[in-house]
Amino acid sequence: MELTPLWIVITAVIVLGLVQLFGWIKKNDAKPAWWVWGLGAIGLLLVLMAIQHYVGTMAEMYPTAAVMGAALFIVPGVILLGLFGWRLSASKS
């Protein structure tokens, strides 16, 4: 995988998002369980895999495979990220 502007922007957004997340956790004194972090990490990985699959498959000019494969990864990824946000907000003291 080469370093393209797409991945530079995605990395910057993830880093800024993590900074905001940890600031929110510190401000609200939230104490999430250890498994909540696993949900977030797996969800983020699945979303990144969906983006990579879509970009790579579109470069190979297979649009149907790109959409179907990306949907296969992004749906569970978004569900896990939603569960992560829900459990994180529920862990406020």
N, C-alpha and C positions, 0 to 999 in steps of 0.2 A: 504494500500500500504506500503510495507516495503522498507526500504532504501537499495537499491542494488547499486553495483558499476556503473551500467548503469545510474541511476538517479544522482549519485554524479558527474559523468562526464558531463551529460547534464546540471546540475546546474552550474558547473564550466564554461562551454562553454557559457551559457547564461549570467553569471555575467561578464565574460571577454568581451563578445560582447557588453553588455550595457556600460561598461567602455569605450570601443572604440567608440561606438556611441555618447556618451555624449562628449567625447573629440573631435570628428569630428564636432559636432554641435557647440561647443564653438570655435573651430579653424576657422570654416567657417562662423561664425555669422549667422547661420540659425535660422529662427523663424517660425517653423511649426505651423499650426493651431491646435486647440485643438482636432479636429476630426481625425487628422492624427495619433495621439497617440492611439486613439481607434482602428483604422485600424491595427496598429502594435500589439496591445495587443490581439485583437481577432484572428489575424492571427497566432501569437505565441501560443495562447491557442489551436487553431485547430491543429497545427502541433504536439504539445505535446499530445493532445488527440489521434492523429493518432498513435504516437509511443506507447502510453499506450495500445491502442486497439490491435495493432499488437503483442506486447509482451505478453499481457494477453491471447489473443486468441491462439497464438502459444503454450503457456504453456498448454492450454486445448486441443491441438492437432487438431485444426480446421484450416488448412492452407488456404483453399479457403475463409473462412469467415474472416480470418486475413487480407488477401490481399484486399478483397473487402471493408471491413470496413475501413481499413487504407486509401485506395484510396478515400473513401467517405469524410474523414476528411482532408486529406493532400492537395487535389486539391484546395478547396477554401482557405485553409490556406496559401498555396504558392502564390495564386493570391492576397490575401490581403496583404501579406508581400511584394510582388512586387509593389503593389500600394503604400504601406507605403514608400518604398525606393524611388519610383518615385516622390511622393509628397514632401518627405523630401529633396531630391536633388533640387527640383524646388523651395524650399523656401529659398534658399541662397540669401543673400542680395547683 
